[in-house]
Amino acid sequence: MKIFCTGASGYIGGSVAAHLVAAGHQVTGLVRSPEKADAVRARGIEPLSGTLDDAEILAQAARAADVVINAASADHTKAVDALLGALAGSGKPFIHTSGSSIIGTQSKGQRSDAVFDEDTPFTPSPARAARVALNEFILSYRDKGCRPVIICPSLIYGIGHGAGRDSVQVPFLIKLAKKRGNAAHAGPGENVWSNVHIDDLVTLYALAIEKAPAGAFYFAENGEGSMREVCEAINRMLGFAGPPSAMSMEEAAAEWGEGTAENTMASNSRVRAVRARQLGWKPQARGLIEEIEQGCYR
């Protein structure tokens, strides 16, 4: 198949594109610079120069492809408009990447016991209301002659397979630990995130292309853990004695920015990938703590 992928030089998009190239598909990837073009070309992906604001470039690429994967931004309405507008009436799959912070609870590092599957009602935080509205807009195109599907990963870990090597949360925590000589979490670090290995996530994209019905929404997870547990594993990996330290929210905001501190590093995001497993998804990679302890992030 001919597949067009935004975010092809990034962590998720690059890994998905590499997986699809290995499966024999012809993948074109949107890139913003000559350097990124060289990076994706080296991995068997045909680069297409442009940005998410280039509506006509996106529309032309979508019309030329059999499948479109949007893995560059969970929030870029203009790009979604252009891609779906080009796909309406075609019957083609549009696989959009969201993120499980849509059900996140801002808790300043405290634990929440709320767990969500794809059928659990929720009210998004103000920081994620626009993303949820965009998701609903995307899924509405099931009635406009294409096959929109949303994949909503939790915390992603593992080394990427494409030009983008690293995810977000775990590398942030490791970088901070190396700077401080000790791992540190926001608040008490009791907040819990579900997680999924990049190796397992890419197989869900391939499965969704093949089998997902129009309008489907899938969480992606295969376990969960608190930020304090992640920080303890980082200390063991780096050989730092003693427990990780607790930062105030002001310290966390100074390190990562207020939005990232509140909505990612100190929030809870606990989901269950019920529908993905019903589709036939079978995650098999090792867990997050073992991945860290085995030194894959060194």
N, C-alpha and C positions, 0 to 999 in steps of 0.2 A: 504494500500500500504506500501511497504518498501521504506523508504526515507533516503538517506544519506545526512547529512548537515555538511558542514564545518562552523566554527565559532559558533558552538552550545553552547559554554560557553560565548559568547559575547552578545552584546545588540540586534543587528538585528537578527542574527542567533538563539540566545537563545529564543527570542520572537516568531520567526517563528516556531521553533521546538516545543515550548510549545503549540502553537496554533494547530499544526498538531497532536500532541499527544492527545490533548483534543478532536480532531475530530475523533480519533480512529485509527490513522495510527501508524505504527511501525517505530520509528525514531532512527537512529544511528548517533551519533555526534562525530566529530573529536575533540580530546582534547590533550593538551600538557603536562599535569601533573596529578598526582594522585588526587590533590586537586580539579582540574577542573572536573576530572572524577566523583568524589563524588558529586560535585555540579549538574552536569547534570543528573546523575543517580537518584538523589533525585526528579527530575522533570519528571521522566518516560522516559528518553532518555538513550539508550544504548551507553556507551562511547567506542570510538575506539582510542587507544593511537597512536599518530603520529603528524607530522607537515606537512605544505604545501610543504616542500621539499622532502617528502617521496613518490616518484612517484608511486612505486609499491603498497604501502598501499592504496593510493588514487584510483588507477586503480582497485584493487580488490574490494574495497568498492563500487565503481561506478558500476562494473559489477554485483554485488550482489543486487543492489537496483533497484527499479522501477522508482525512481525519484532522481535526484541529485540537491542539492541546494548549491551554493557557496556563502557564506555570511561572509567569513573570511577576504578576501582582494579583493579590486577592481583592484589590479595591479600585482598580482603574476602570471606571465606568465607560470612558470614551473608547477604550480598546475593546471592551466587551460589546458595546454597541456596534462597532465596525465589524467585528467578527461574526456576531449573530445575524446582523443585517445581511451579510454576504451568504450566510448558510441557510437562511429561511427558505423553505420550500425544497431544499436539496436532499433531505433525509440523512445528511451526514452527521456523524458524532462530533459534539463539542464538549471536551473534557476540561472543566474549570477547576482550578486549585483554590480552595478556601483554607481555613485553619480553625482548629478547635477552640481558639480563644473566643469564638462567637458565643460559647456558653460559659465563658470564664467568669469567675467571681473574684472581684478585687477584695483581697483579704489581708494585705500587709504581712504576708507570710504565715497566716493562721490557716489551719486545716478546715476544709469544708467537706461534708459527707455527701453532698449532692453529686449524683452520677447520672449521666444522660446517654441514652441511645438515640437513634434517628427518629423515634416516635415520641420522645419526651418533650412536652411543651416547655418553652423557656422564654424569658425576656432578656434580650442582650443588654449589656452595659452601654451607656451612651457612646463609649469609644468604639463599639462594634455594631451599633445600630445600622449604620450605612452599609456595612459589609453584609449584614443579614438581608437588608433590602435588595442589594445587588444579587445575592444568591436567589432570592425569590423571583427577581426579574429574569435571571438566566433560566430558571426552571420553567417559567411561563412559556418559553419557546418550544416546549414539548407540543404545544397546540399550534405551532407555526411551521410545521414541516421539517424540523430537524431533530436531532437527538441530544439534548443537553444533559450532561451528567456532572455532578459536583463531587469531588473527592476532598475530604476535610481531614487532613492529617492532624494528629496530636504532636507532641514534641518529637522531632525526628533526630535520630542519632546515627552514627556510622559515617565512614568516609565515602564521599560522593564518587560516582563513576565517571563524571564528565569534567568539564573545565572548572566547575565550582566544587571545591573539596569539602568545605565545612558547612555545617548547619549553623544554628544561632545560639541556643541556650547553653549547651554544654561547652562549646568553644569559648563563649563569654566567661563562663565560670572558671575554666582552666586558665585563661589569660589573666583573670583577676587573681587567682591563686598564685600564679607564678610571680606576679607583681608584688603581692603582699607577703609571700612566704607561707601562706596558709589559705585554704579555701574559705569563702565567705558567702553567706546567703542573706537575702533580704528578710529582716525580722527574724522570727524564730525558725524559719525554714521548714515549717510543718506543712506548708502548702503542697498539694499533690497535683502532678500532671501525668496523664496517660502518655504513652510513648510508643514509637514504632521505628524499626530499623529501616534505613533507606533501601536495603536490599529487598525487604518485604514490600515496601511502599511501591516500588517500580512494578512489581508483579501485579499489584492491584490496578494500576493504570492500564496495563496490557489486557487484563481481564475485563475491565470496564469497556475498553474499545471493542472487545469481542462480544460481550454478553449483556452489558448494562442496558436496561430499557430507558426510553426517553423519560426525563424528569426524575431520574434516580439521584439519591444523595447518600453518600457513604462516609461515615467516620472511619479513620484508620488508626488502629491501636493494637498493641499486643503486650500489655502490661502497664504498670504505673509505679510511681515512686515519688517521695517527697524531695524537695530541693536539698534538704539537709542530708538525706541519704546519698544523693548525687555528690554533694560536696565531701562527704566522708570518703566515698570511693575515689574522688579526685586526690584527696590527701594521701590515701594509700598508694595510688599510682605514682604520685610525685615524691613519695617518701617523707612527707611532712608529718611530724609527730603531733599528737593532740587533736582535739575536736576542731571542726571549723568554727569560725566566728560569726556572730550575728551583726549585720549592719542595720543602722537605722534606715528608714525609707528615704531620708534626705541623703544619706551616703549612697544608697543604691541609685537614686535619681542622678546623683553627680557622676556615677560610673557609667550608667546605661541610658540616661535620659528618663524623664518622668513617665512618659507613656510606656516605654519598655519595662521599667521597674514595676509600675502598677499593674499592667495588663499581661505581662509575660513572666517576669522573674519572681513576683510576689503574689501571683494569683493562683487559683485552682482551676484546673481544666480536666475533668474526669469524664471520660466517654467510653462507650462500649461499641465496637464495630459489629453490631448484630447483622446488619444487611450485607456487609461485605462478606462475612462468613457464609451467609445464605447464598450469595452469588457463587461461592466456591473458593473464596480466598483462603489460603492456608499459610499464614506467616510461620517462618521456621528459624529465623535468625536468632542469635544469642541475645540475652537481655541487656538492658542498658548498663547495669552495674558491672556485669562481667565484661562488657565491651570496654568500659573505662579501665577496669583493673587489668585487662590484658594489654593495655598500653597502645591501643590503636590510635590514640590522639597525641602520642608523643611527637 
